[in-house]
């Protein structure tokens, strides 16, 4: 095809061609978005308590997390491979303390499948008091 025929092919009915191209892009984007789902699972939470202090409120044992991604991939993720922890070792006075819930997992597996895991509750709050000396 010569240069002149190519220009003529592209310029002839260009509005219809651009409309079809935009519709095709929108359709592909919508299908990709429609396949994105969330899976909610509960995993154990490891809480690191501070030395010299005791918890005076409930210490959470579990945390809910969302696994987000392609609906065919999120159910292949083994929740037992995801670890959650909250570190309160920085506490140095009685009262209510807050720590972030940190998730650790094999990020390469998640990156390849464009899957993400996030904690439903991003922080954990516990009330601490001094350990009584006996």
C-alpha positions as CSV (number, residue, x, y, z in Angstrom):
1,X,0.0,0.0,0.0
2,X,1.5,3.3,-1.0
3,X,1.7,6.4,1.2
4,X,-1.1,8.1,-0.6
5,X,-3.5,5.1,-0.3
6,X,-2.7,4.8,3.5
7,X,-3.5,8.5,4.1
8,X,-6.7,8.1,2.1
9,X,-7.7,5.0,4.0
10,X,-7.1,6.7,7.4
11,X,-8.8,10.0,6.4
12,X,-11.9,8.4,4.8
13,X,-14.8,8.2,7.4
14,X,-12.4,9.1,10.1
15,X,-15.2,10.1,12.5
16,X,-16.7,6.6,12.4
17,X,-13.3,5.0,12.8
18,X,-12.5,7.1,15.8
19,X,-15.9,6.4,17.4
20,X,-15.4,2.7,16.9
21,X,-11.9,2.8,18.4
22,X,-13.1,4.7,21.4
23,X,-16.0,2.3,21.9
24,X,-13.6,-0.7,21.7
25,X,-11.3,0.9,24.3
26,X,-14.3,1.5,26.6
27,X,-15.5,-2.0,26.2
28,X,-12.2,-3.6,27.0
29,X,-11.8,-1.3,30.0
30,X,-15.3,-2.1,31.3
31,X,-14.7,-5.9,31.0
32,X,-11.4,-5.6,32.8
33,X,-13.0,-3.6,35.6
34,X,-16.0,-5.9,35.9
35,X,-13.7,-8.9,36.6
36,X,-12.2,-7.1,39.6
37,X,-13.6,-8.6,42.8
38,X,-12.9,-8.5,46.6
39,X,-12.5,-11.5,48.8
40,X,-12.7,-11.0,52.5
41,X,-10.9,-13.5,54.8
42,X,-10.0,-13.6,58.5
43,X,-6.4,-14.3,59.5
44,X,-4.6,-14.5,62.8
45,X,-3.1,-11.3,64.2
46,X,0.3,-11.4,66.0
47,X,0.4,-8.7,68.6
48,X,3.8,-7.7,70.1
49,X,3.2,-6.4,73.7
50,X,5.5,-4.0,75.5
51,X,7.8,-5.0,78.4
52,X,6.6,-3.9,81.8
53,X,3.0,-3.2,80.7
54,X,-0.1,-5.4,80.5
55,X,-3.1,-5.1,78.3
56,X,-6.2,-3.8,80.2
57,X,-8.5,-4.1,77.2
58,X,-9.1,-6.9,74.7
59,X,-6.2,-7.9,72.5
60,X,-7.4,-8.8,69.0
61,X,-6.6,-12.3,67.9
62,X,-7.7,-11.9,64.3
63,X,-8.0,-9.3,61.6
64,X,-10.2,-9.2,58.5
65,X,-8.4,-8.5,55.2
66,X,-9.5,-7.9,51.7
67,X,-7.9,-9.6,48.7
68,X,-8.6,-7.5,45.6
69,X,-8.0,-8.5,42.0
70,X,-9.1,-10.6,39.1
71,X,-11.9,-12.9,40.3
72,X,-10.2,-16.0,39.0
73,X,-6.9,-15.2,40.8
74,X,-8.1,-14.1,44.2
75,X,-9.5,-17.5,45.1
76,X,-6.1,-19.1,44.3
77,X,-4.4,-17.1,47.1
78,X,-3.9,-19.1,50.2
79,X,-4.8,-16.8,53.2
80,X,-2.5,-18.8,55.5
81,X,0.5,-17.4,53.5
82,X,-0.4,-13.8,54.6
83,X,0.8,-12.8,58.1
84,X,-0.6,-9.8,60.0
85,X,1.1,-8.2,63.0
86,X,0.8,-5.1,65.3
87,X,3.9,-4.0,67.2
88,X,3.3,-2.2,70.5
89,X,6.9,-2.5,71.8
90,X,7.3,1.3,71.6
91,X,4.8,1.8,74.5
92,X,6.5,3.6,77.4
93,X,3.6,4.9,79.5
94,X,0.2,3.6,80.6
95,X,-2.9,4.5,78.5
96,X,-4.3,3.8,75.1
97,X,-1.8,3.1,72.3
98,X,-2.3,2.6,68.6
99,X,-0.3,0.5,66.2
100,X,-0.6,-0.1,62.5
101,X,-1.6,-3.5,61.2
102,X,1.2,-4.7,59.0
103,X,0.6,-7.4,56.4
104,X,3.5,-9.5,55.1
105,X,3.3,-11.8,52.1
106,X,5.2,-12.8,49.0
107,X,4.8,-9.6,47.0
108,X,6.1,-11.1,43.7
109,X,3.1,-13.5,43.6
110,X,0.7,-10.6,44.1
111,X,2.4,-8.2,41.7
112,X,2.4,-10.7,38.8
113,X,-1.4,-11.2,39.2
114,X,-2.1,-7.6,40.0
115,X,-3.6,-8.7,43.3
116,X,-3.6,-6.6,46.5
117,X,-4.2,-7.4,50.1
118,X,-5.3,-4.7,52.6
119,X,-6.4,-4.9,56.2
120,X,-10.0,-4.0,56.7
121,X,-8.9,-2.3,60.0
122,X,-5.6,-0.4,59.4
123,X,-4.9,0.2,63.1
124,X,-5.2,-1.6,66.4
125,X,-5.9,0.1,69.7
126,X,-5.1,-1.4,73.1
127,X,-5.2,0.1,76.6
128,X,-2.1,-0.6,78.7
129,X,-1.3,-0.4,82.4
130,X,1.8,-1.0,84.4
131,X,2.5,-4.5,85.5
132,X,1.9,-4.6,89.3
133,X,5.1,-5.3,91.3
134,X,4.6,-8.2,93.7
